[in-house]
Every structure is written in C-alpha cells, then in structure tokens.
Amino acid sequence: MMIKKSIFLLFLSFCVTAFAQKVEFEEFDLENGLHVIMHQDNSAPVVVTSVMYNVGGKDLGGTEENGYRTGFAHFFEHLLFEGSENIDRGEFMKIIPANGGRFNANTSQDRTYYYEVFPSNKLELGLWLESERMLHPVIDQVGVDTQNEVVKEEKRQRYDAPYGKLLEVIGENLYDKHPYKYPNIGYMEDLDASTLEEFYAYFDKWYTPNNAVLIVAGDIEYDETKELITKYFSEVKERPKPERNFPEEEPITETKKVTAYDDKIQIPAVIAAYRLPGQSSREAFVLDMISTYLSGGKSSVLYKKIVDEQKQALSVSAINLKQVDYNIFAIFALPQGDVELETLLAEVDEEIAKMQNELISERDYEKLLNKFESRFVSSNSSVEGIASSLATYYMLYGDVDLINTQLDLYNSITREEIREVAKKYLSPNQRVEIKYLPQNEAN
C-alpha cells in the first residue's frame, strides 16, 4: 500500500508541475498604505484590475447611540457603482462594456471585492475606474434610495427563495456575540433607518487605501503598470486604519436543538452546524478535506450511503464555509418520502463516528488528494481566478504565496490528522441541530 501511495504522490507532483506552474507576482506599497500585487501573464491580451477591501458583513454601520446597522458592507458593494465626481450616475456600468470589458463585485462576511476584466489596452481605464471609486464616489440620497430598492429586490430573489434563509438561521443560532450572527445582506429595516451621515462615516472608516489591496493581473509590463498605479492612486489620502475588537464565542459543549419554519418550502430539512476555527488555521484545511470526504460528489460516503444505496435522502451536503474568525461546518440533508429527520442525522453521525475512530481508506485518501489537485489547477487556470486568489490570500490569510503552497499544505495532511480533527470538533455535543420545516407544520 505504501508503494502505491508513493507512486500516486509522484504522479500528483508531476501533474501539478505540468499543469500548474508557479504563479509569479510582484508586490509594493504606495505611501498612502495601499498594497499592490501585480501578476504578469502575456499569453492573452487580457487584464484584470481588482480591489479587495477589508470590510464585510460583520462590520456594522451606525453608532451605539443611534443603533448599529447590519448590511452596510453589502449595501456599499452596490452604492459604489452609482458614480463619482468624474463619472455621471449610471455611467460606471456603461463605460466598462462599451470598452469591451465586464465587471462584478461581491461581499462576504469578511471582505468586499470589485473587479473588471478588460482587453489589455484598457488597463489605464480599469485603474482610473477603481481609483474613482476609492477617491471620490458620490454618496447622496438619490443613490441610497436607488440602491435600497436594488438590495431589497436581491433579497426577494435570493433570500426569500426556498431554503434562502438557511444560512441566516444557522448564523443566528451558532453565534451569541460575534456579528457573524447577522445575515450578510443585513436587515432591511436597518437600511431603511440609516442616515446619509452614517453612510459617509462608514465610507471614511473602511474604504481607505491602507485597508485595501489592488491586484493587476494579465497582459502587463511591471514598470509601466507601476507608473499608472502610482498616477491614479497616490492622490488617495491615507486615513486611520480601522480596528476590530469582536467578542470571542464560548465553545459549544451541549447540543442546541432549534426548529425553524419557511413558508417557501414543502420538503423539510435537517442541518447539523458546528462553529470551528477560522480559515487560516491548519485544522480548517483538514476540515476542507473532511467535508469533501463526506459529500464531495456521488462517490462520497454520505451520498453513496443515504442517497444512492439506502434511498433515505434526496440530497446531502457537507460544507466548510471559510471565514476569518470562525468557520461554519454544516451538514444538510433533505429526506426521501417519510424518512424521519432524526434518521438522517443518525446516519450522518454513524459516518462521522467512523472517521473519529478509524483511518479513512488509502483509496479514499488518494481520491481526496486528486480532487484538491484538480481544484488547485482550476482556480489558477485564468488571470481572473489568479487575481481573486492573490487578493484573498493577502487580505484574509496574510500569506500571498499560499497561491503556490496551498496544495503542498493539503498534501501534508495525513489520515491520522483527519481522524483527530473529526474527533476534536465534530461530536454531537458541539453543534446546533436545526429542523427546518414548512410553515404549515408550525401548527
């Protein structure tokens, strides 16, 4: 078996060398504290300009006096497309496609990310647009009212859909003190009650150059790009870097049982949710492997057992939701027919208990390594993906070179570590169990 493992790891090493060459990059800081990472890839005439701000859903707006407001980071994701002193309202989103580009933005509990993908001859345009967003956006009542309606429509489409409140229910029951307990999109009444002064204050606090990282990746030349970055971003003034002082959560030592209702669903669900170490810890990477082992594809142990063979579930999934302060590890299952939710939970616990007491097989271990190698190659297969990874590893992990070493980290995780981490964190007394039921079962 050891010979077989050695051959496999040798093959894996060859694959990584052949298909995923080391990602080279250069870093520097402007005097205002803006960190810059550049990656040169002249294989195609494409360039990505992106900025990640160290602000997310956990960073509340408002004040203690008037009340703290949820959803501000996500709201700003929309608001900062409204325009600037040099870009008329609504023109931001017209300029990009008119110049052959595309764009998007997204917000998590920990960060906000904006990016544009342009033909490489539009590099200067991309940098100018992001500098305008950072330097002097227009924040006024017209824009706030417009984006308030946009956010409400997004909530209706995504969060008011069937099972759309699942993550909100998990958060509010998994956390007692940490602002992860609030939904990333926020409560609409908080946005309705917010004042323009609160929005000004939020921008001034969080959207500072020394609280951001700029990524430029693709068909560039380093010296020219550095000159353009200096030209457009040096004017942005440094402000005090915001500090966080979130309260720590006490460990969960007794099973917490919760029942929640959703008027949009017909099939109940059961969720087992665990609050675990943040994403930078080695244990978080081990938990990535555990979640993949449990439900990563149709050959995974839970899918094969309770969906395919025993026909007890319509679906089952285990996720390790990565966050800076605490990860969420959650297992979700939908029953088949009249199967009881407790039965599904018992079947899940049986497989977790096996992981806690036995080593997973060599074959399953090799399959895991193969899946993570495939993900590694996929994530670095485009300049867009590389730009996102560089920003994430710098901002959320504090280690840009993780883009090159993360696969080595996964490969260093042993079957014994998988067993020990499962034993340490995934026992029933360490979780919240949620019965997520149709509203008509509330009576």
C-alpha positions in Angstrom: 0.0 0.0 0.0 2.8 2.4 0.8 4.3 1.7 -2.6 1.0 2.5 -4.2 0.7 5.8 -2.3 4.3 6.8 -3.2 3.5 6.2 -6.9 0.3 8.2 -6.7 2.0 11.1 -4.9 4.8 11.1 -7.5 2.2 11.2 -10.3 0.4 14.0 -8.4 3.5 16.0 -8.2 4.1 15.6 -11.9 0.6 16.8 -12.6 1.0 19.9 -10.5 4.3 20.7 -12.2 3.0 20.1 -15.7 -0.4 21.9 -15.4 0.0 24.5 -12.7 3.3 26.4 -12.9 4.2 28.6 -10.0 2.4 31.9 -10.0 4.9 34.7 -10.1 4.0 38.1 -8.7 5.4 41.4 -7.5 4.3 43.5 -4.5 4.8 47.1 -3.4 3.1 49.7 -1.2 2.2 53.3 -2.1 2.9 56.0 0.5 -0.8 56.1 1.5 -0.6 52.4 2.5 -2.3 50.8 -0.5 -0.8 47.4 -1.0 -0.4 46.4 -4.7 0.1 42.9 -6.2 0.9 42.5 -9.9 1.0 39.3 -11.9 2.3 39.2 -15.4 0.8 36.8 -18.0 1.3 37.8 -21.6 -0.3 34.7 -23.1 -3.6 36.5 -23.9 -4.4 40.2 -24.4 -6.5 40.4 -21.2 -6.0 42.3 -17.9 -7.8 42.2 -14.6 -8.0 45.2 -12.3 -9.5 44.5 -8.9 -9.6 45.9 -5.4 -10.4 44.0 -2.2 -11.4 46.0 0.8 -11.0 44.6 4.3 -14.7 45.2 5.2 -17.6 42.7 5.2 -20.9 41.9 6.7 -19.5 41.5 10.2 -18.6 45.3 10.1 -21.7 47.1 11.2 -22.7 50.6 10.3 -24.4 53.2 12.5 -23.4 54.1 16.1 -24.0 52.8 19.5 -26.1 55.9 20.3 -28.4 55.6 17.3 -28.2 51.8 16.9 -25.8 49.6 14.9 -26.9 48.8 11.3 -26.4 45.4 9.6 -25.8 45.0 5.8 -23.7 48.1 5.3 -20.8 46.4 3.5 -23.1 44.6 1.0 -25.0 47.9 0.5 -21.8 49.7 -0.3 -21.0 47.0 -2.9 -23.9 48.4 -4.8 -23.7 52.0 -3.8 -20.1 52.4 -5.1 -21.3 51.7 -8.7 -23.5 54.8 -8.6 -20.8 57.2 -9.9 -18.1 59.6 -8.8 -17.3 63.3 -9.2 -16.0 62.4 -12.7 -18.4 59.7 -13.6 -22.1 60.5 -14.0 -24.7 58.5 -12.3 -25.3 55.2 -14.0 -22.3 55.6 -16.4 -19.9 53.4 -14.4 -21.7 50.3 -15.6 -22.0 51.6 -19.2 -18.3 52.5 -19.6 -17.0 49.0 -19.0 -19.0 47.0 -21.6 -18.6 49.9 -24.0 -14.8 49.3 -23.8 -15.0 45.5 -24.3 -14.9 44.7 -20.6 -17.0 43.1 -17.9 -17.2 43.6 -14.2 -18.7 42.3 -11.0 -18.5 42.7 -7.2 -19.3 40.5 -4.2 -19.3 40.8 -0.5 -18.8 38.2 2.2 -18.8 38.5 6.0 -15.1 39.4 5.8 -14.4 41.4 2.7 -15.7 43.2 -0.4 -14.3 42.6 -3.8 -14.6 44.6 -7.0 -13.1 43.6 -10.4 -13.0 44.4 -14.1 -11.8 42.3 -16.9 -10.6 44.3 -20.0 -8.7 43.9 -23.2 -5.1 44.7 -22.0 -5.0 48.0 -24.0 -7.7 49.3 -21.5 -5.5 48.8 -18.4 -5.4 52.5 -17.7 -9.2 52.8 -17.9 -9.6 50.0 -15.3 -7.2 51.7 -12.9 -8.9 55.0 -13.3 -12.3 53.5 -12.6 -11.1 51.8 -9.4 -9.3 55.0 -8.3 -12.5 57.0 -8.8 -14.4 54.5 -6.6 -11.8 54.9 -3.8 -11.1 58.6 -4.2 -14.3 60.5 -4.5 -17.5 58.5 -5.0 -20.8 60.3 -5.0 -22.8 59.2 -1.9 -26.1 61.0 -1.9 -29.8 60.4 -1.1 -30.7 59.6 -4.7 -28.1 56.9 -4.9 -29.0 55.5 -1.4 -32.7 55.3 -2.3 -32.0 53.7 -5.7 -29.7 51.0 -4.2 -32.0 50.4 -1.3 -34.6 49.1 -3.8 -31.9 47.1 -5.6 -30.9 45.4 -2.4 -34.5 44.7 -1.5 -35.1 43.1 -4.8 -31.9 40.9 -4.4 -33.2 39.8 -1.0 -36.6 38.9 -2.5 -34.9 36.8 -5.3 -32.2 35.1 -3.2 -33.0 35.2 0.4 -36.8 34.9 0.2 -36.5 31.9 -2.1 -37.0 28.3 -0.8 -34.3 27.5 1.8 -32.9 31.0 1.3 -32.9 31.8 5.0 -30.9 28.7 5.9 -27.6 30.5 6.4 -29.3 33.2 8.4 -30.9 30.6 10.7 -27.5 28.9 11.2 -25.8 32.2 11.9 -28.2 33.5 14.5 -28.1 30.2 16.4 -24.4 29.4 16.0 -23.2 32.7 17.3 -24.1 34.5 20.5 -21.9 37.6 20.5 -19.9 37.8 17.2 -21.5 39.8 14.4 -21.4 36.8 12.1 -24.8 36.1 13.7 -26.3 38.7 11.4 -27.1 38.0 7.7 -24.5 39.4 5.3 -27.3 41.2 3.3 -28.5 42.8 6.5 -31.9 43.5 7.8 -33.9 45.8 5.5 -35.2 47.8 8.5 -31.6 48.8 9.3 -31.0 50.1 5.8 -34.3 52.0 5.9 -33.4 53.7 9.1 -29.9 54.6 8.1 -28.9 58.2 7.5 -26.6 59.8 4.9 -24.2 60.8 7.8 -23.9 57.1 8.7 -23.0 56.2 5.1 -20.4 58.9 5.0 -18.9 57.7 8.2 -18.8 54.1 7.0 -17.0 55.0 3.8 -14.5 57.2 5.6 -13.8 54.4 8.1 -13.5 51.3 5.9 -12.7 52.4 2.3 -9.2 53.7 3.0 -6.2 52.8 0.8 -4.4 51.3 3.8 -7.4 48.9 4.3 -7.4 47.6 0.7 -5.3 45.6 -1.8 -5.1 46.4 -5.5 -4.5 43.5 -7.9 -3.5 43.9 -11.5 -3.1 40.6 -13.4 -2.7 39.7 -17.0 -1.0 41.1 -20.1 1.0 43.8 -18.4 4.5 45.1 -18.1 5.5 45.7 -14.5 7.3 49.1 -14.8 4.5 50.7 -16.9 1.8 49.3 -14.6 3.5 50.5 -11.5 3.7 54.0 -13.0 0.0 54.0 -13.9 -1.0 52.8 -10.4 1.1 55.5 -8.8 -0.5 58.1 -11.1 -4.1 57.1 -10.2 -3.9 56.0 -6.6 -1.3 58.2 -5.0 -3.8 61.0 -4.6 -6.0 59.0 -2.3 -5.4 60.1 1.3 -4.5 57.7 4.0 -6.8 57.6 7.0 -6.6 55.7 10.3 -6.8 52.0 9.7 -9.9 50.7 11.3 -9.6 48.3 14.2 -11.8 45.4 15.3 -12.4 44.1 18.7 -15.1 41.4 18.4 -16.0 39.4 21.5 -15.0 35.7 21.5 -17.5 33.0 21.5 -17.6 30.4 24.2 -17.2 26.8 23.0 -20.4 24.8 22.3 -20.5 22.0 24.9 -24.1 20.9 24.7 -26.3 20.1 21.7 -28.5 23.0 20.9 -31.8 22.0 19.2 -33.7 24.5 17.1 -36.8 24.4 14.9 -37.2 27.0 12.1 -40.0 27.4 9.6 -40.0 28.6 6.0 -43.3 29.3 4.1 -41.5 28.8 0.7 -40.7 25.1 1.2 -42.6 21.8 1.0 -39.8 19.4 2.0 -38.3 19.6 5.5 -34.5 19.6 6.0 -32.1 18.8 8.8 -28.9 20.7 9.5 -26.1 20.0 11.9 -23.9 23.1 12.2 -20.6 23.5 14.0 -18.6 26.6 14.9 -14.9 25.9 14.1 -11.5 27.6 13.9 -11.0 30.3 11.3 -9.9 29.6 7.8 -6.1 30.3 8.4 -5.7 27.5 10.9 -4.3 24.2 9.7 -7.3 22.5 11.2 -9.6 24.5 8.8 -7.7 22.9 5.9 -8.2 19.5 7.4 -11.9 20.2 7.7 -12.0 21.1 4.0 -10.8 17.5 3.3 -13.4 16.1 5.8 -16.3 18.0 4.1 -15.1 16.7 0.7 -14.8 13.2 2.0 -18.3 13.3 3.4 -20.2 14.8 0.4 -17.8 15.8 -2.4 -19.6 14.1 -5.3 -21.6 11.0 -5.9 -18.9 8.6 -4.7 -18.6 10.4 -1.3 -19.6 8.4 1.7 -22.8 10.2 2.7 -24.1 10.5 -0.9 -23.4 6.9 -1.6 -24.9 5.7 1.6 -28.1 7.7 2.2 -28.9 8.9 -1.3 -27.8 6.2 -3.6 -27.9 2.9 -1.7 -30.4 3.4 1.2 -32.7 5.9 -0.7 -33.2 7.8 2.6 -32.3 11.3 1.3 -33.0 13.4 -1.8 -29.7 15.2 -1.2 -27.0 15.6 1.3 -24.1 18.0 1.5 -21.3 19.0 4.0 -19.7 22.4 3.7 -16.8 24.1 5.4 -17.7 27.7 5.0 -14.5 29.6 5.3 -14.4 32.8 7.4 -11.6 34.7 9.1 -12.8 34.5 12.7 -14.8 31.2 12.8 -15.6 28.8 10.1 -19.1 27.2 9.8 -19.1 23.5 9.2 -22.6 22.4 8.3 -24.2 19.2 7.1 -27.6 19.5 5.3 -29.9 16.7 4.2 -33.4 16.5 2.6 -35.4 13.3 3.4 -36.8 11.0 0.9 -40.5 10.3 1.4 -41.5 9.7 5.0 -37.9 9.2 6.3 -37.5 11.0 9.7 -35.0 13.8 10.1 -33.6 12.1 13.2 -32.9 9.0 11.0 -30.8 11.1 8.6 -28.9 12.7 11.4 -28.2 9.3 12.9 -26.8 8.0 9.6 -24.6 11.1 9.3 -23.3 10.6 12.9 -22.5 7.0 12.1 -20.2 8.0 9.3 -18.6 10.8 11.4 -18.0 8.3 14.2 -16.2 6.0 11.8 -13.9 8.9 10.9 -13.3 9.6 14.6 -12.3 6.0 15.4 -10.8 4.7 12.1 -8.5 5.9 9.4 -10.2 6.6 6.1 -9.0 4.1 3.5 -5.9 4.7 1.4 -8.1 4.7 -1.7 -10.4 7.4 -0.3 -7.4 9.4 0.8 -5.9 9.3 -2.7 -9.2 10.4 -4.2 -9.2 13.4 -1.8 -5.7 14.4 -2.9 -6.7 14.1 -6.5 -9.8 16.3 -6.0 -7.8 19.0 -4.3 -5.1 18.9 -7.0 -7.9 19.4 -9.6 -9.3 22.4 -7.7 -5.8 23.9 -7.4 -5.3 23.7 -11.2 -8.8 25.0 -11.9 -8.5 28.0 -9.5 -5.3 29.1 -11.2 -6.4 28.5 -14.8 -7.3 32.1 -15.6 -5.9 35.5 -14.8 -9.3 36.3 -13.3 -9.0 33.4 -10.9 -5.4 34.3 -10.1 -6.3 37.9 -9.3 -9.0 36.8 -6.9 -6.7 34.3 -5.2 -3.9 36.8 -4.8 -6.3 39.3 -3.1 -7.8 36.6 -0.9 -4.5 35.1 0.3 -3.2 38.6 1.1 -6.2 40.0 2.8 -7.7 37.1 4.6 -4.8 34.7 5.1 -1.9 37.1 5.4 0.2 35.0 3.0 0.2 35.8 -0.7 2.4 32.8 -1.6 -0.3 30.5 -0.4 -1.4 30.6 -4.0 1.7 28.4 -4.7 1.9 26.4 -1.4 -1.7 25.6 -0.6 -1.6 22.3 -2.4 1.5 21.3 -0.6 -0.4 22.0 2.6 -3.2 19.7 1.7 -0.8 17.0 0.6 0.9 17.2 4.0 -2.4 16.4 5.8 -2.4 12.8 7.0 -5.1 10.3 7.5 -4.3 10.4 11.2 -4.9 14.2 11.2 -8.3 13.7 9.6 -9.3 11.3 12.3 -8.0 13.5 15.1 -9.7 16.7 13.8 -13.0 14.9 13.3 -12.7 13.6 16.9 -11.9 17.1 18.2 -14.6 19.1 16.6 -17.5 17.0 15.1 -19.2 15.4 18.1 -23.0 15.9 18.7 -22.5 18.0 21.8 -20.5 20.6 19.8 -23.2 21.6 17.4 -26.6 23.2 16.6 -29.2 20.8 15.2 -31.8 22.6 13.1 -35.1 21.2 11.9 -36.0 23.4 9.0 -39.7 22.8 8.4 -42.5 24.0 6.1 -44.5 26.8 7.7 -47.7 24.7 7.7 -46.1 22.3 10.2 -45.9 25.1 12.8 -49.4 24.5 13.9 
